[in-house]
Amino acid sequence: MESHAASADVPGPQDAGSLFVRQSSGLVRAFRPFDAFCYAIYADSIIAAAALSYQVGWPFNRANIPLGIVITCLAFMPTFAVYSMLMHLMPRAGGDYVWQSRSLGGFWGYILIFGPLMIGPWFFMAGNVLPGATLATAPLFVSLGGVLGAEWPVHFANWLVTKDGQFAFYCFYICFAFVVVALGMRFYARFQRWSFYIGCAGIVTYMIILLTTSHGEFVSSFNHFMANTFHYGNGNAYQHIIDQATKNGYHPVGAGDWSWKHTILIGPVLAYTFLFVAWSGNLAGEISGMGQYKRSLRTILGANTFAMVVCAIFMLAVISTVSNQFFTSSNFVGSALGNGDVPVTPVYSIFIMSMVSSPWLWLWIMITFSAWFWIWPTNNFVGSTRFQFAMAYDRMLPSRLTTVVGRTGTPIYALALSWVGSLIFGILFWYTSFSKLTLDLPLFAAIAFGGSTLAGGLMPFRASTKRIYQGSVLSKYHVGPLPLITFLSALGLLYFVFMIYLYATDSRYGVNSKTGLWFVIGLFALAIVFYYGFKGLRRRQGMDVSRTYREIPSD
């Protein structure tokens, strides 16, 4: 990897027999370890995406959510340790694809990444931006209306949560994301860093409000807030939401009436958020300092630990203040009933706003909540472009996708393709029944990230990767006769098997429909068509792709 980006006229194939498109990637190591730490936390999206995870976890009404967060994050620790080792051993752009294609073989590396992590982010984008309209931006305008003493921001907020309003916001957002990523990863890192600082200041604010508000005070303030801001509930919105849930068959329970079974079973739902520390693998080639294993380990495991501790404590404070019955009933109403007759999505950002009377504090709460949103979905573009780049670098997609421009080092054609793909998926998401497949994406991600976990475990034994492993400091670490990376891989895969089994067999996860099955099969079939199509094309051009997969791409 060069210290500066290649220009737009970076040469293509040097000759018909060369393995890779060119000798140097042209990407820029713009991220420091702290930036990678923030990137991993934003991939989890511990405030915005987490709110959605808690919502769809309503079937597990007796789950202890804070404890479930701890169990789930600890279960992912072996996998994230493997990821930190892979980022140390083979720091390349599009990491998961490179690791899998070199360890498992080109075919498996290609099909396990093509659908879930290259095309999947275009669909993820729609699902990720949705809470930006309903959970962040609409309440932000409500708070702005309070500051200005005007009705138009509230009317705009009400329009924003309609289908057309959400889609208009989505179109604006993907243009915003295109610009942020096009400006390069140095700009991205600065934007992300300041978002993180503001977001953390917000969490401190939320905790102070929660810890200084009693349950009785919350009930009173929530009823007053909903009646005066949204003209809802006739002064009894709190009980109305619980009654609406129970009348529709839900059975909320108190915080003390939890069970181990539901606490463990909610794990695959919480994985919708906490699995995505692994998303940092796509940027492995653009993070400085990953050659030092302990730094890589601290970065990835540190992000998971931060997410676990912050979210567990935050959720304990939320549930202690608003009550478990109300919190889980709100999740049911918001998710299963599509908000029911509640004029705004009942999530903790609204709950916390209601606990204070100052419109200026409302505005600060929503600005900080938005800081957890705006940079988050942009990483769908980052990840997809890096996987496109890595596949094209191996000549398994059009070489044009490896073109990087200017000092930013942005793979501009890959970014443009991601924008178009996201627009198409957005139209399908909002104006067809395609949105019902949203929960299939965590299954896709689990398969892909599980593939990387397996690839790491096999790396000490595969001919194409053994030399790199033996030359690293990791070769000194063993658990009995097994290399440490293999032992951790086996532990990590146990939880993936558990999750995938539940996704496939239990309808409460919203994954195992016939339509979802055909969607998954269709994307894998498309990947196979592309794989053999490009392999055949390169063979006719005199290139042996199987040789490419026996070599490590240049830095």
C-alpha positions as CSV (number, residue, x, y, z in Angstrom):
1,M,0.0,0.0,0.0
2,E,1.3,3.4,-1.0
3,S,1.3,6.3,1.4
4,H,-0.8,8.3,-1.1
5,A,-3.7,7.4,-3.2
6,A,-3.4,6.5,-6.8
7,S,-4.9,8.9,-9.3
8,A,-7.8,8.2,-11.5
9,D,-5.6,7.1,-14.3
10,V,-4.0,4.2,-12.3
11,P,-3.2,1.6,-15.0
12,G,-5.3,-1.4,-15.4
13,P,-4.0,-4.9,-16.1
14,Q,-0.3,-4.8,-16.8
15,D,-0.4,-7.9,-18.9
16,A,-2.7,-10.8,-19.5
17,G,-0.8,-13.2,-17.3
18,S,-0.5,-11.0,-14.2
19,L,-2.4,-12.3,-11.1
20,F,-3.7,-8.9,-9.9
21,V,-4.9,-5.8,-11.5
22,R,-1.8,-3.8,-10.5
23,Q,1.1,-4.0,-8.1
24,S,-0.2,-1.6,-5.4
25,S,-3.8,-1.1,-4.2
26,G,-3.6,2.7,-4.2
27,L,-5.7,2.8,-1.0
28,V,-4.7,4.9,1.9
29,R,-4.0,3.8,5.5
30,A,-6.0,6.8,6.8
31,F,-7.4,5.2,10.0
32,R,-5.6,5.1,13.3
33,P,-6.4,2.3,15.8
34,F,-8.8,4.7,17.7
35,D,-10.6,5.3,14.4
36,A,-11.0,1.6,13.9
37,F,-12.3,1.3,17.5
38,C,-14.9,4.0,16.7
39,Y,-15.7,2.4,13.4
40,A,-16.4,-1.0,15.1
41,I,-18.6,0.7,17.7
42,Y,-20.6,2.5,15.0
43,A,-20.9,-0.7,13.1
44,D,-22.7,-2.0,16.2
45,S,-24.5,1.3,16.4
46,I,-24.9,0.9,20.1
47,I,-27.7,3.6,20.4
48,A,-29.6,3.8,17.1
49,A,-29.5,0.2,15.9
50,A,-29.7,-1.1,19.4
51,A,-33.1,0.5,19.8
52,L,-34.4,-1.5,16.9
53,S,-32.8,-4.7,18.2
54,Y,-34.6,-4.3,21.5
55,Q,-37.8,-3.6,19.7
56,V,-37.8,-6.8,17.6
57,G,-36.8,-8.8,20.8
58,W,-40.4,-8.4,22.1
59,P,-41.2,-12.1,21.7
60,F,-38.8,-12.9,24.5
61,N,-40.8,-11.0,27.1
62,R,-39.0,-12.6,30.1
63,A,-35.5,-11.8,28.9
64,N,-33.2,-9.8,31.2
65,I,-32.0,-7.5,28.5
66,P,-28.9,-6.0,30.3
67,L,-27.8,-9.6,31.2
68,G,-28.5,-10.7,27.7
69,I,-26.3,-8.0,26.3
70,V,-23.4,-9.2,28.5
71,I,-23.9,-12.9,27.6
72,T,-24.1,-12.1,23.8
73,C,-21.0,-9.9,23.8
74,L,-19.0,-12.4,25.8
75,A,-20.1,-15.2,23.4
76,F,-18.7,-13.1,20.5
77,M,-15.3,-12.5,22.2
78,P,-13.6,-15.6,20.7
79,T,-14.8,-14.5,17.2
80,F,-13.6,-11.0,17.6
81,A,-10.2,-12.3,18.9
82,V,-9.9,-14.3,15.7
83,Y,-10.8,-11.1,13.7
84,S,-8.1,-9.2,15.5
85,M,-5.6,-12.0,14.6
86,L,-6.7,-12.0,11.0
87,M,-6.3,-8.2,10.7
88,H,-2.8,-8.7,12.1
89,L,-1.9,-11.6,9.8
90,M,-3.4,-10.3,6.6
91,P,-4.3,-6.6,6.7
92,R,-6.0,-6.1,3.4
93,A,-9.0,-4.1,2.1
94,G,-12.1,-6.3,1.9
95,G,-10.6,-8.4,4.7
96,D,-13.3,-11.1,5.0
97,Y,-13.2,-11.9,1.3
98,V,-9.4,-12.0,1.2
99,W,-9.1,-14.2,4.3
100,Q,-11.8,-16.6,3.2
101,S,-10.7,-16.9,-0.4
102,R,-7.1,-17.7,0.7
103,S,-8.0,-20.1,3.6
104,L,-11.3,-21.7,2.4
105,G,-10.7,-21.4,-1.3
106,G,-11.8,-19.0,-3.9
107,F,-15.2,-20.4,-4.5
108,W,-16.3,-20.3,-0.8
109,G,-14.7,-16.9,-0.2
110,Y,-16.5,-15.5,-3.2
111,I,-20.0,-16.8,-2.5
112,L,-19.9,-16.2,1.2
113,I,-19.1,-12.5,0.7
114,F,-20.7,-11.6,-2.6
115,G,-24.3,-11.7,-1.3
116,P,-24.1,-11.1,2.4
117,L,-21.4,-8.4,2.6
118,M,-21.1,-6.9,-0.9
119,I,-24.7,-6.7,-2.0
120,G,-26.2,-7.0,1.4
121,P,-25.1,-3.5,2.6
122,W,-27.2,-2.0,-0.2
123,F,-30.2,-3.6,1.6
124,F,-28.8,-2.9,5.0
125,M,-28.7,0.8,4.0
126,A,-32.5,1.0,3.8
127,G,-33.0,-0.8,7.1
128,N,-30.3,1.4,8.8
129,V,-31.6,4.7,7.5
130,L,-35.2,4.0,8.6
131,P,-34.4,4.7,12.3
132,G,-32.7,7.9,11.2
133,A,-36.0,9.2,10.0
134,T,-38.2,7.8,12.8
135,L,-36.0,7.7,15.8
136,A,-33.6,10.6,15.3
137,T,-34.5,13.2,12.8
138,A,-38.3,13.4,13.4
139,P,-37.8,13.8,17.2
140,L,-35.1,16.4,16.4
141,F,-37.6,18.5,14.6
142,V,-40.1,18.1,17.4
143,S,-37.5,19.4,19.8
144,L,-36.7,22.2,17.3
145,G,-40.4,23.1,17.3
146,G,-40.2,23.4,21.1
147,V,-37.2,25.8,21.0
148,L,-38.7,28.0,18.2
149,G,-42.3,27.8,19.6
150,A,-43.4,26.9,16.1
151,E,-45.7,24.2,14.7
152,W,-44.1,23.7,11.3
153,P,-41.1,21.6,12.6
154,V,-43.7,19.3,14.3
155,H,-45.7,19.0,11.1
156,F,-42.5,18.2,9.2
157,A,-41.7,15.6,11.8
158,N,-45.1,14.0,11.3
159,W,-44.6,13.9,7.5
160,L,-41.1,12.5,7.9
161,V,-42.5,9.3,9.5
162,T,-44.8,8.6,6.6
163,K,-43.7,6.2,3.9
164,D,-43.1,9.0,1.4
165,G,-41.3,11.1,4.0
166,Q,-39.1,8.2,5.0
167,F,-38.2,7.5,1.4
168,A,-37.4,11.2,0.7
169,F,-35.2,11.2,3.8
170,Y,-33.5,8.0,2.5
171,C,-32.7,9.6,-0.9
172,F,-31.2,12.6,0.9
173,Y,-29.2,10.3,3.2
174,I,-27.6,8.1,0.5
175,C,-26.5,11.3,-1.3
176,F,-25.0,12.5,2.0
177,A,-23.3,9.2,2.5
178,F,-21.9,9.2,-1.0
179,V,-20.3,12.6,-0.3
180,V,-18.8,11.6,3.1
181,V,-17.2,8.5,1.7
182,A,-16.1,10.2,-1.5
183,L,-14.2,12.7,0.5
184,G,-11.9,9.9,1.7
185,M,-11.2,8.0,4.9
186,R,-9.2,10.8,6.5
187,F,-12.3,13.0,6.4
188,Y,-14.5,10.1,7.4
189,A,-12.3,9.5,10.4
190,R,-12.6,13.1,11.5
191,F,-16.3,13.1,11.1
192,Q,-16.6,9.8,12.9
193,R,-14.4,11.0,15.8
194,W,-16.4,14.1,16.5
195,S,-19.7,12.2,16.2
196,F,-18.3,9.7,18.8
197,Y,-17.3,12.5,21.2
198,I,-20.7,14.2,20.9
199,G,-22.5,10.9,21.2
200,C,-20.6,9.9,24.3
201,A,-21.5,13.3,25.9
202,G,-25.1,12.5,25.1
203,I,-24.9,9.1,26.9
204,V,-23.6,10.9,30.0
205,T,-26.5,13.3,29.7
206,Y,-29.0,10.4,29.3
207,M,-27.6,8.6,32.3
208,I,-27.8,11.7,34.5
209,I,-31.4,12.2,33.5
210,L,-32.3,8.6,34.1
211,L,-30.6,8.3,37.4
212,T,-32.2,11.5,38.8
213,T,-35.8,10.6,37.6
214,S,-37.9,8.2,39.7
215,H,-40.4,5.9,38.0
216,G,-43.4,7.9,39.3
217,E,-41.8,11.1,37.9
218,F,-41.3,9.5,34.6
219,V,-44.9,8.3,34.3
220,S,-46.2,11.8,35.1
221,S,-43.8,13.6,32.8
222,F,-44.3,11.1,29.9
223,N,-48.1,11.5,30.1
224,H,-47.7,15.3,30.1
225,F,-45.2,15.3,27.2
226,M,-47.3,13.0,25.0
227,A,-50.5,14.9,25.6
228,N,-49.0,18.4,25.0
229,T,-46.6,17.5,22.2
230,F,-48.5,14.9,20.2
231,H,-52.0,15.3,21.6
232,Y,-52.0,11.6,22.5
233,G,-53.2,9.6,25.5
234,N,-55.6,12.0,27.2
235,G,-53.0,12.4,30.0
236,N,-52.5,8.6,30.4
237,A,-50.3,7.6,27.5
238,Y,-48.1,5.4,29.7
239,Q,-50.9,3.0,30.6
240,H,-52.5,3.3,27.2
241,I,-49.4,1.9,25.6
242,I,-49.3,-1.1,28.0
243,D,-53.0,-1.7,27.5
244,Q,-52.7,-1.6,23.7
245,A,-50.0,-4.3,23.9
246,T,-52.0,-6.5,26.3
247,K,-55.2,-6.2,24.2
248,N,-53.2,-7.5,21.2
249,G,-52.0,-10.6,23.0
250,Y,-48.7,-9.4,24.6
251,H,-47.9,-10.3,28.1
252,P,-45.4,-7.9,29.7
253,V,-43.7,-8.9,32.9
254,G,-41.8,-7.1,35.7
255,A,-38.0,-6.8,35.7
256,G,-37.8,-9.4,38.5
257,D,-39.8,-12.0,36.6
258,W,-37.1,-12.9,34.1
259,S,-35.9,-16.3,32.9
260,W,-32.5,-17.7,31.8
261,K,-34.1,-19.3,28.8
262,H,-35.5,-16.1,27.3
263,T,-32.3,-14.2,28.3
264,I,-30.2,-16.7,26.3
265,L,-32.7,-16.9,23.4
266,I,-32.7,-13.1,22.9
267,G,-29.0,-13.4,22.1
268,P,-29.5,-13.9,18.3
269,V,-31.8,-10.8,18.3
270,L,-29.1,-8.8,20.2
271,A,-26.7,-10.0,17.6
272,Y,-28.5,-7.8,15.1
273,T,-26.4,-5.1,16.9
274,F,-23.5,-6.6,18.7
275,L,-22.2,-9.0,16.0
276,F,-21.1,-6.1,13.8
277,V,-17.9,-5.3,15.5
278,A,-16.7,-7.9,12.9
279,W,-17.7,-5.3,10.2
280,S,-14.3,-3.7,10.9
281,G,-12.7,-6.5,8.9
282,N,-13.7,-4.9,5.6
283,L,-11.3,-1.9,6.4
284,A,-8.4,-4.0,7.6
285,G,-6.0,-2.7,4.9
286,E,-6.6,0.9,5.7
287,I,-5.9,0.9,9.5
288,S,-2.3,1.7,10.6
289,G,-0.7,-0.2,13.3
290,M,-2.5,-3.5,12.8
291,G,0.9,-5.2,12.3
292,Q,1.2,-5.1,16.0
293,Y,-1.0,-7.9,17.3
294,K,-1.7,-6.6,20.8
295,R,-2.8,-3.2,19.3
296,S,-5.1,-5.1,16.9
297,L,-6.5,-7.1,19.9
298,R,-7.0,-4.0,22.0
299,T,-8.8,-2.3,19.2
300,I,-11.4,-5.0,18.3
301,L,-11.9,-6.5,21.8
302,G,-11.9,-3.0,23.3
303,A,-14.8,-2.0,21.0
304,N,-16.8,-5.1,22.0
305,T,-16.1,-4.5,25.7
306,F,-17.1,-0.8,25.4
307,A,-20.4,-1.7,23.6
308,M,-21.1,-4.4,26.2
309,V,-20.5,-2.2,29.3
310,V,-22.2,1.0,28.0
311,C,-25.3,-0.8,26.6
312,A,-25.8,-3.0,29.6
313,I,-25.5,-0.1,32.1
314,F,-27.6,2.2,29.9
315,M,-30.4,-0.4,29.5
316,L,-30.4,-1.2,33.2
317,A,-31.0,2.5,33.9
318,V,-33.7,2.8,31.2
319,I,-35.6,-0.3,32.4
320,S,-35.2,0.7,36.1
321,T,-36.7,4.1,35.4
322,V,-39.5,3.4,32.8
323,S,-40.3,-0.2,34.1
324,N,-39.8,-3.4,32.2
325,Q,-43.5,-3.8,31.5
326,F,-43.7,-0.4,29.8
327,F,-40.4,-0.8,27.9
328,T,-41.3,-4.2,26.4
329,S,-44.9,-3.2,25.7
330,S,-43.5,-0.2,23.8
331,N,-41.2,-2.5,21.8
332,F,-44.2,-4.7,21.0
333,V,-46.4,-1.7,19.9
334,G,-43.5,-0.2,17.9
335,S,-42.5,-3.4,16.1
336,A,-45.4,-5.8,16.0
337,L,-48.2,-3.2,15.7
338,G,-46.2,-0.6,13.6
339,N,-46.6,1.9,16.4
340,G,-50.3,1.2,16.7
341,D,-52.1,4.4,17.4
342,V,-49.0,6.1,18.9
343,P,-48.1,9.1,16.7
344,V,-44.3,8.6,17.3
345,T,-42.2,5.5,17.6
346,P,-42.0,4.8,21.3
347,V,-38.3,4.4,22.0
348,Y,-35.9,5.5,24.7
349,S,-35.0,8.8,22.9
350,I,-38.6,9.9,23.3
351,F,-38.8,8.6,26.9
352,I,-35.7,10.6,27.9
353,M,-36.9,13.7,26.2
354,S,-40.1,13.4,28.2
355,M,-38.2,13.4,31.5
356,V,-37.1,17.0,31.0
357,S,-39.2,20.1,30.4
358,S,-36.6,22.4,28.7
359,P,-36.9,22.5,24.8
360,W,-33.2,23.3,24.7
361,L,-32.5,20.0,26.6
362,W,-34.8,18.2,24.1
363,L,-32.7,19.6,21.3
364,W,-29.4,18.6,22.9
365,I,-30.8,15.1,23.5
366,M,-31.7,14.7,19.9
367,I,-28.5,16.2,18.6
368,T,-26.5,13.7,20.6
369,F,-28.8,10.9,19.6
370,S,-28.4,11.9,15.9
371,A,-24.6,11.8,16.5
372,W,-25.0,8.0,16.9
373,F,-27.0,7.9,13.7
374,W,-25.5,10.0,10.9
375,I,-22.1,8.3,10.4
376,W,-23.5,4.8,11.1
377,P,-25.2,3.8,7.8
378,T,-22.3,5.3,5.8
379,N,-20.2,2.3,6.7
380,N,-22.5,0.2,4.4
381,F,-20.9,2.1,1.5
382,V,-17.4,1.7,3.0
383,G,-17.8,-2.1,3.4
384,S,-19.4,-2.8,0.1
385,T,-16.9,-0.7,-1.9
386,R,-14.0,-2.6,-0.2
387,F,-15.4,-6.0,-1.0
388,Q,-16.0,-4.9,-4.6
389,F,-12.4,-3.5,-4.7
390,A,-10.9,-6.8,-3.3
391,M,-12.8,-9.0,-5.8
392,A,-12.0,-6.7,-8.7
393,Y,-8.3,-6.6,-7.6
394,D,-8.4,-10.4,-8.0
395,R,-9.9,-9.9,-11.4
396,M,-13.2,-11.5,-10.3
397,L,-15.2,-8.3,-11.0
398,P,-14.6,-5.6,-13.6
399,S,-11.2,-4.0,-13.0
400,R,-12.8,-0.5,-13.2
401,L,-14.0,-1.1,-9.6
402,T,-10.4,-0.8,-8.4
403,T,-10.0,2.7,-9.7
404,V,-9.2,5.2,-6.9
405,V,-9.1,8.9,-7.3
406,G,-7.1,11.8,-6.1
407,R,-5.6,12.2,-2.7
408,T,-8.6,10.7,-1.1
409,G,-7.9,7.2,-2.3
410,T,-11.7,6.6,-2.9
411,P,-12.7,3.6,-5.1
412,I,-15.1,5.9,-6.9
413,Y,-16.8,3.5,-9.3
414,A,-17.4,1.0,-6.6
415,L,-18.9,3.8,-4.5
416,A,-21.2,4.9,-7.5
417,L,-22.3,1.3,-7.9
418,S,-23.1,1.1,-4.2
419,W,-25.2,4.3,-4.5
420,V,-27.2,2.9,-7.4
421,G,-27.7,-0.4,-5.7
422,S,-28.8,1.3,-2.5
423,L,-31.3,3.4,-4.4
424,I,-32.8,0.4,-6.0
425,F,-33.0,-1.5,-2.7
426,G,-34.5,1.6,-1.1
427,I,-37.4,1.7,-3.7
428,L,-38.0,-2.0,-3.1
429,F,-37.9,-1.6,0.7
430,W,-40.4,1.2,0.9
431,Y,-42.8,0.4,-2.0
432,T,-42.9,-3.4,-2.2
433,S,-43.1,-6.2,0.4
434,F,-39.3,-6.5,0.2
435,S,-38.9,-4.9,3.7
436,K,-40.2,-8.2,5.2
437,L,-36.8,-9.7,4.3
438,T,-34.9,-7.2,6.5
439,L,-34.4,-9.7,9.3
440,D,-32.8,-12.2,6.9
441,L,-29.8,-10.0,6.7
442,P,-28.5,-10.9,10.2
443,L,-28.6,-14.5,9.1
444,F,-26.6,-13.6,6.0
445,A,-24.1,-11.7,8.2
446,A,-23.8,-14.6,10.6
447,I,-22.9,-16.9,7.7
448,A,-20.3,-14.6,6.3
449,F,-18.7,-13.7,9.7
450,G,-18.8,-17.3,10.6
451,G,-16.9,-18.1,7.4
452,S,-14.2,-15.7,8.4
453,T,-14.0,-17.3,11.9
454,L,-13.6,-20.7,10.3
455,A,-11.0,-19.3,7.8
456,G,-9.0,-18.0,10.8
457,G,-9.1,-21.4,12.4
458,L,-7.8,-23.2,9.3
459,M,-5.1,-20.6,8.5
460,P,-2.3,-22.4,10.3
461,F,-2.9,-25.6,8.2
462,R,-3.7,-24.3,4.7
463,A,-0.8,-24.3,2.2
464,S,-1.6,-20.8,0.9
465,T,-1.7,-19.2,4.4
466,K,0.6,-21.4,6.6
467,R,3.7,-19.5,5.7
468,I,2.2,-16.2,6.8
469,Y,0.9,-17.7,10.1
470,Q,4.3,-19.4,10.9
471,G,6.1,-16.1,10.3
472,S,3.9,-14.2,12.8
473,V,4.1,-13.9,16.6
474,L,0.8,-15.8,16.8
475,S,2.5,-19.0,16.0
476,K,3.9,-19.0,19.5
477,Y,0.5,-19.2,21.2
478,H,-1.2,-22.6,21.7
479,V,-3.9,-24.2,23.8
480,G,-2.7,-27.8,24.2
481,P,-1.9,-29.1,20.7
482,L,-4.1,-26.5,19.0
483,P,-2.9,-23.1,17.7
484,L,-4.7,-20.4,19.8
485,I,-6.4,-19.0,16.7
486,T,-7.8,-22.5,15.9
487,F,-9.0,-22.9,19.5
488,L,-10.7,-19.5,19.5
489,S,-12.2,-20.2,16.1
490,A,-13.8,-23.4,17.4
491,L,-15.3,-21.5,20.4
492,G,-16.6,-18.7,18.2
493,L,-18.2,-21.2,15.7
494,L,-20.2,-22.8,18.4
495,Y,-22.2,-19.7,19.0
496,F,-22.6,-19.1,15.2
497,V,-24.1,-22.7,14.9
498,F,-26.4,-21.9,17.8
499,M,-27.6,-18.7,16.2
500,I,-28.0,-20.0,12.7
501,Y,-29.9,-23.0,14.0
502,L,-32.4,-20.7,15.8
503,Y,-32.7,-18.4,12.8
504,A,-33.6,-21.4,10.7
505,T,-36.0,-23.1,13.0
506,D,-37.7,-20.5,15.2
507,S,-40.1,-18.1,13.6
508,R,-39.8,-15.6,16.5
509,Y,-36.6,-14.3,14.8
510,G,-38.5,-13.4,11.7
511,V,-36.0,-15.2,9.4
512,N,-37.3,-18.6,8.4
513,S,-40.1,-17.7,5.9
514,K,-40.3,-19.4,2.5
515,T,-39.8,-16.0,0.9
516,G,-36.7,-15.4,3.0
517,L,-35.3,-18.9,2.1
518,W,-35.7,-18.2,-1.6
519,F,-34.1,-14.7,-1.2
520,V,-31.1,-16.3,0.5
521,I,-30.8,-19.1,-2.1
522,G,-31.2,-16.5,-4.9
523,L,-28.3,-14.4,-3.7
524,F,-26.0,-17.3,-3.3
525,A,-27.0,-18.6,-6.8
526,L,-26.2,-15.1,-8.2
527,A,-22.8,-15.3,-6.5
528,I,-22.1,-18.7,-8.1
529,V,-23.1,-17.3,-11.5
530,F,-20.7,-14.4,-11.1
531,Y,-17.9,-16.6,-9.8
532,Y,-17.9,-19.0,-12.7
533,G,-18.7,-16.3,-15.2
534,F,-15.6,-14.3,-14.3
535,K,-13.5,-17.3,-13.8
536,G,-14.4,-18.5,-17.3
537,L,-13.8,-15.0,-18.7
538,R,-10.4,-14.8,-17.2
539,R,-9.5,-18.2,-18.5
540,R,-10.4,-17.1,-22.0
541,Q,-8.1,-14.1,-21.5
542,G,-5.3,-16.5,-20.5
543,M,-5.4,-16.0,-16.7
544,D,-5.6,-18.7,-14.1
545,V,-7.7,-17.4,-11.2
546,S,-6.9,-20.4,-9.1
547,R,-3.3,-19.2,-9.0
548,T,-4.5,-15.8,-7.8
549,Y,-6.2,-17.4,-4.8
550,R,-2.9,-19.1,-3.8
551,E,-1.3,-15.7,-3.5
552,I,-1.8,-12.8,-1.1
553,P,-2.9,-9.6,-2.8
554,S,-0.3,-6.8,-2.7
555,D,-0.6,-4.1,0.0
